[in-house]
C-alpha cells in the first residue's frame, strides 16, 4: 500500500511501479501491461521481456488473433501482487520482467512482417533477456524461431497444438505451415521435438514425435511430461503454445477450434512438470477475443505465461 494519505493504493504500475515485486494495484483499474510489469524499452539487465505481435493475416479460418495480446494482458491483471500458484513465489521478487509493448509493422505491407518480427525479436534477445511473445496467429512463430536460433542454434520445439502445422509451404506466411518452413530451414531439431494435443491429420510429421489428444488423456499430465522430457532431453527448447491445444470448452476464443482437446489443468500441470527443461523462449498464439466469452481463453493464455514466468523464477531462485 501507499504512504500517501490521498492516494492509499498505487495505480498504473505499468508506468510508475517498481521493477521488483508484484503490484498491489486493483485488478480492475490501471494501464494493462502483462501482469502489471513496467512498460519499457530500456531492457538492459532484464531477465525476461514480454511483447505482443498483433498479426493474424495468415489465418485460414476465423480471424481476430490480432487482438490476442491485448486480451491476454487484460486477463493477466487477475495475477496481482500475491504469491503465484503453484510455486508460492512472487516471480518478480526474483526476476526483472518488462513489457516491451508491441511489434512495429505496417499492416499495409504484410509481406514485410516476418522480417520485422525477426529483426525486432533479435534486438530484444541481444540484451540477454528471455523473450515471451503474445500472438497473433501461429505464423509468427517462424520468424521468432529464426531470431532465437541465430542466438542459440537449432532448438527442440515443444508445441502444444490441435494441429501439426506441417502443410505445404512456400515463401508466404501461413499459420498452418510454420513447422514445414522451420524444418526446411533447419531451425528445429526434429529428433528432439514433440507436438502435444494434436487431433487433426497433416501431410507430414518430419520425424517430430506426436502425442495426440487421446494419448495425452490416457497418459495423464505426469506421463505426458515424462514423454516430453525423454524426447527433449538436455536440448535447448522453445515452447510454442497454440491455445487451440485446449478443448473449446476451455478455449472457445480461437480461430480453428477442434473438439476433444486438452483440459486447461492438464496442460498447465504438464508445463509445470517440465520446469527442468532448458527453456530459451516461448510464445502463446491464436487467442481470438471476438470468439471468446468472459475472457475464458485469454485467462487460459495468460495463465500459461504466468506458469512460464514462475518456471524462470524457480531456475534463478
C-alpha positions as CSV (number, residue, x, y, z in Angstrom):
1,X,0.0,0.0,0.0
2,X,1.0,3.6,-0.4
3,X,2.2,6.0,2.3
4,X,0.4,8.9,0.5
5,X,-2.8,9.6,2.5
6,X,-4.7,10.9,-0.5
7,X,-3.5,8.0,-2.7
8,X,-3.9,5.0,-0.5
9,X,-3.4,2.3,-3.2
10,X,-0.9,2.6,-6.1
11,X,-2.2,2.7,-9.6
12,X,-0.7,2.4,-13.1
13,X,2.1,0.2,-12.1
14,X,2.8,-0.3,-15.8
15,X,4.2,3.2,-15.9
16,X,5.1,4.1,-12.3
17,X,5.7,0.8,-10.4
18,X,9.0,-0.7,-9.2
19,X,10.8,-3.3,-11.2
20,X,10.9,-5.7,-8.3
21,X,7.9,-7.3,-6.6
22,X,4.3,-7.7,-7.5
23,X,1.6,-5.0,-7.8
24,X,-0.9,-4.0,-5.1
25,X,-3.0,-2.3,-7.8
26,X,-6.7,-3.1,-8.1
27,X,-7.2,-5.7,-10.7
28,X,-10.0,-3.7,-12.4
29,X,-8.1,-0.5,-13.0
30,X,-5.0,1.0,-14.4
31,X,-2.9,0.5,-17.5
32,X,-2.8,-3.1,-18.7
33,X,0.7,-4.4,-19.2
34,X,1.3,-8.1,-18.7
35,X,0.9,-8.8,-15.0
36,X,1.4,-5.1,-14.3
37,X,5.0,-5.1,-15.4
38,X,6.6,-1.8,-16.3
39,X,6.4,-0.8,-19.9
40,X,9.9,0.0,-21.1
41,X,12.4,-0.2,-23.9
42,X,15.5,0.1,-21.8
43,X,15.8,-3.6,-21.1
44,X,19.5,-3.9,-20.1
45,X,19.5,-6.2,-17.1
46,X,16.0,-7.6,-17.6
47,X,15.6,-11.3,-17.2
48,X,12.6,-11.5,-19.5
49,X,10.7,-9.3,-21.9
50,X,7.1,-9.7,-22.8
51,X,5.9,-8.3,-26.1
52,X,2.9,-8.6,-28.4
53,X,2.8,-9.4,-32.1
54,X,-0.8,-8.4,-33.2
55,X,-0.8,-10.1,-36.6
56,X,-3.4,-12.5,-37.9
57,X,-3.2,-12.1,-41.7
58,X,-2.0,-15.7,-42.1
59,X,-5.1,-17.4,-40.7
60,X,-7.1,-19.9,-42.7
61,X,-10.3,-19.8,-40.7
62,X,-11.6,-17.3,-38.2
63,X,-9.6,-14.1,-37.8
64,X,-9.2,-12.0,-34.6
65,X,-5.9,-13.1,-33.1
66,X,-4.5,-9.7,-33.8
67,X,-6.4,-8.7,-30.6
68,X,-4.9,-11.6,-28.6
69,X,-2.1,-9.7,-27.0
70,X,-4.5,-7.0,-25.7
71,X,-6.8,-9.6,-24.3
72,X,-4.0,-11.6,-22.6
73,X,-2.6,-8.5,-21.0
74,X,-6.1,-7.6,-19.7
75,X,-6.7,-11.1,-18.4
76,X,-3.3,-11.1,-16.6
77,X,-4.4,-8.4,-14.3
78,X,-6.0,-11.1,-12.1
79,X,-2.5,-12.1,-11.1
80,X,-1.9,-9.3,-8.7
81,X,0.9,-9.0,-6.1
82,X,0.1,-12.1,-4.2
83,X,2.4,-15.2,-4.3
84,X,1.6,-17.1,-7.5
85,X,0.2,-20.6,-7.7
86,X,1.6,-23.2,-7.9
87,X,5.1,-22.1,-6.9
88,X,4.1,-19.9,-4.0
89,X,6.6,-17.4,-5.3
90,X,6.2,-13.8,-6.3
91,X,8.3,-14.3,-9.5
92,X,9.1,-10.6,-9.6
93,X,11.0,-10.8,-6.4
94,X,13.5,-12.8,-8.4
95,X,13.0,-11.7,-12.0
96,X,13.1,-8.3,-13.6
97,X,10.4,-8.5,-16.3
98,X,9.4,-5.7,-18.6
99,X,6.6,-5.3,-21.1
100,X,8.1,-4.0,-24.3
101,X,4.7,-3.2,-25.9
102,X,4.0,-4.5,-29.4
103,X,6.0,-5.3,-32.5
104,X,6.0,-2.5,-35.1
105,X,4.9,-3.2,-38.6
106,X,2.7,-1.6,-41.3
107,X,-0.5,-3.6,-41.8
108,X,-0.5,-2.4,-45.5
109,X,2.6,-4.5,-46.2
110,X,2.1,-8.0,-44.7
111,X,4.9,-9.3,-46.7
112,X,7.3,-7.3,-44.6
113,X,6.0,-8.6,-41.3
114,X,8.2,-11.7,-40.9
115,X,11.4,-9.8,-41.4
116,X,10.3,-7.1,-39.0
117,X,9.3,-9.7,-36.3
118,X,12.7,-11.4,-36.7
119,X,14.7,-8.2,-36.5
120,X,12.9,-6.7,-33.6
121,X,12.9,-10.0,-31.7
122,X,16.7,-10.2,-32.4
123,X,17.2,-6.8,-30.8
124,X,15.4,-7.9,-27.7
125,X,17.3,-11.2,-27.4
126,X,20.6,-9.4,-27.8
127,X,20.0,-7.9,-24.4
128,X,20.3,-11.3,-22.9
129,X,16.7,-11.4,-21.8
130,X,14.3,-14.2,-22.5
131,X,11.6,-13.3,-24.9
132,X,7.9,-14.1,-24.3
133,X,5.6,-13.4,-27.2
134,X,1.9,-12.8,-27.1
135,X,0.3,-13.5,-30.5
136,X,-1.1,-13.2,-33.0
137,X,-1.6,-16.2,-35.2
138,X,0.8,-19.2,-35.4
139,X,2.7,-17.9,-38.4
140,X,4.6,-15.5,-36.2
141,X,6.5,-18.5,-34.6
142,X,8.6,-18.9,-37.7
143,X,10.4,-15.5,-37.6
144,X,10.6,-15.9,-33.8
145,X,12.4,-19.2,-34.2
146,X,14.8,-17.6,-36.7
147,X,15.7,-14.9,-34.2
148,X,16.2,-17.4,-31.4
149,X,18.2,-19.9,-33.5
150,X,20.5,-17.1,-34.6
151,X,21.4,-16.8,-30.9
152,X,21.1,-20.4,-29.6
153,X,21.3,-22.6,-32.6
154,X,18.7,-25.2,-33.6
155,X,16.3,-26.0,-30.7
156,X,13.8,-28.6,-29.7
157,X,10.3,-27.4,-30.4
158,X,7.7,-28.3,-27.7
159,X,4.4,-27.5,-29.4
160,X,1.0,-27.6,-27.7
161,X,-1.5,-27.6,-30.6
162,X,-4.5,-29.2,-32.2
163,X,-2.7,-29.1,-35.5
164,X,0.7,-30.2,-36.7
165,X,1.2,-27.1,-38.9
166,X,3.1,-29.1,-41.5
167,X,1.0,-28.2,-44.5
168,X,2.8,-27.3,-47.8
169,X,4.7,-24.1,-47.6
170,X,6.2,-21.5,-49.9
171,X,7.7,-18.1,-49.2
172,X,4.5,-16.7,-47.8
173,X,3.1,-16.8,-44.3
174,X,0.6,-19.4,-43.1
175,X,-0.3,-20.4,-39.6
176,X,-0.6,-24.0,-40.8
177,X,2.8,-24.3,-42.3
178,X,5.3,-22.7,-39.9
179,X,6.7,-26.2,-38.9
180,X,7.2,-27.1,-42.5
181,X,9.2,-24.0,-43.1
182,X,11.1,-24.3,-39.8
183,X,12.1,-27.9,-40.6
184,X,13.3,-26.9,-44.1
185,X,15.4,-24.1,-42.7
186,X,17.0,-26.3,-40.1
187,X,15.6,-24.2,-37.2
188,X,14.3,-27.1,-35.1
189,X,15.9,-30.3,-34.1
190,X,13.1,-32.6,-35.2
191,X,14.6,-35.6,-33.4
192,X,14.1,-33.7,-30.1
193,X,10.8,-32.0,-30.9
194,X,7.4,-33.0,-29.8
195,X,3.8,-31.9,-30.5
196,X,1.1,-32.4,-27.8
197,X,-2.7,-32.5,-28.1
198,X,-2.8,-33.0,-31.9
199,X,-6.2,-34.1,-33.2
200,X,-6.0,-33.4,-36.9
201,X,-4.1,-35.1,-39.7
202,X,-1.5,-33.3,-41.8
203,X,0.7,-34.3,-44.7
204,X,4.0,-35.0,-42.8
205,X,5.4,-35.2,-39.3
206,X,9.1,-34.6,-40.4
207,X,10.1,-37.1,-37.6
208,X,8.6,-35.0,-34.8
209,X,7.0,-37.1,-32.1
210,X,3.3,-36.6,-31.8
211,X,1.3,-37.2,-28.7
212,X,-2.3,-36.8,-29.9
213,X,-5.1,-35.7,-27.6
214,X,-6.4,-39.2,-26.9
215,X,-3.0,-40.5,-26.0
216,X,-2.3,-37.4,-23.8
217,X,-5.5,-38.1,-22.0
218,X,-4.5,-41.7,-21.4
219,X,-1.0,-40.7,-20.2
220,X,-2.2,-38.0,-17.8
221,X,-0.1,-35.0,-17.1
222,X,2.7,-36.9,-15.3
223,X,3.1,-39.5,-18.0
224,X,2.9,-36.8,-20.7
225,X,5.6,-34.8,-19.0
226,X,7.8,-37.9,-18.9
227,X,7.3,-38.4,-22.7
228,X,8.3,-34.8,-23.4
229,X,11.3,-34.9,-21.1
230,X,12.5,-38.2,-22.7
231,X,12.2,-36.6,-26.1
232,X,13.8,-33.2,-25.4
233,X,16.5,-34.3,-23.0
234,X,19.1,-31.6,-22.5
235,X,18.5,-29.8,-25.7
236,X,17.7,-26.1,-25.6
237,X,13.9,-25.9,-26.0
238,X,11.4,-23.4,-27.4
239,X,7.8,-23.5,-26.2
240,X,5.1,-22.7,-28.7
241,X,1.6,-22.9,-27.2
242,X,-1.3,-22.7,-29.6
243,X,-4.4,-22.1,-27.4
244,X,-6.4,-24.4,-29.6
245,X,-4.5,-27.3,-28.0
246,X,-7.1,-26.8,-25.3
247,X,-10.6,-28.2,-25.8
248,X,-13.0,-25.4,-26.9
249,X,-14.7,-25.8,-23.5
250,X,-11.6,-24.2,-22.1
251,X,-10.6,-22.0,-25.1
252,X,-13.6,-21.1,-27.3
253,X,-11.9,-17.9,-28.5
254,X,-9.6,-19.3,-31.2
255,X,-9.6,-19.3,-34.9
256,X,-9.7,-23.1,-35.6
257,X,-11.3,-24.8,-32.6
258,X,-11.2,-28.6,-32.6
259,X,-13.3,-30.6,-30.1
260,X,-11.6,-33.3,-27.9
261,X,-8.7,-31.2,-26.7
262,X,-6.7,-30.9,-23.5
263,X,-8.2,-29.7,-20.3
264,X,-6.6,-26.5,-19.1
265,X,-5.5,-28.1,-15.8
266,X,-3.8,-31.0,-17.7
267,X,-1.9,-28.7,-20.0
268,X,-0.8,-26.5,-17.1
269,X,0.2,-29.4,-14.9
270,X,2.3,-30.8,-17.8
271,X,4.0,-27.5,-18.4
272,X,4.7,-27.1,-14.7
273,X,6.2,-30.6,-14.5
274,X,8.6,-29.6,-17.3
275,X,10.3,-26.8,-15.4
276,X,13.6,-28.7,-15.5
277,X,13.9,-28.3,-19.3
278,X,16.3,-25.8,-20.8
279,X,13.8,-23.3,-21.9
280,X,15.0,-20.5,-24.1
281,X,11.8,-18.7,-25.1
282,X,8.1,-19.1,-25.7
283,X,5.0,-17.8,-27.5
284,X,1.3,-18.1,-26.8
285,X,-0.7,-17.8,-30.0
286,X,-4.2,-18.0,-31.6
287,X,-6.1,-16.3,-28.8
288,X,-9.0,-14.7,-30.7
289,X,-11.1,-12.5,-28.4
290,X,-14.0,-12.0,-30.9
291,X,-14.9,-15.6,-30.3
292,X,-14.2,-15.6,-26.6
293,X,-16.7,-15.5,-23.7
294,X,-15.9,-13.9,-20.3
295,X,-12.2,-13.9,-21.2
296,X,-12.1,-17.7,-20.7
297,X,-9.5,-18.1,-23.5
298,X,-7.5,-15.0,-22.6
299,X,-7.3,-16.2,-19.0
300,X,-6.0,-19.6,-20.1
301,X,-3.4,-17.9,-22.3
302,X,-2.3,-15.5,-19.5
303,X,-2.0,-18.5,-17.1
304,X,0.3,-20.3,-19.5
305,X,2.7,-17.3,-19.5
306,X,2.3,-16.9,-15.7
307,X,3.4,-20.5,-15.2
308,X,6.3,-20.0,-17.6
309,X,7.5,-16.9,-15.6
310,X,7.3,-19.0,-12.4
311,X,9.5,-21.6,-14.1
312,X,12.1,-18.9,-14.9
313,X,11.9,-17.6,-11.3
314,X,12.5,-21.1,-9.9
315,X,15.6,-21.5,-12.0
316,X,17.2,-18.4,-10.7
317,X,15.9,-18.5,-7.1
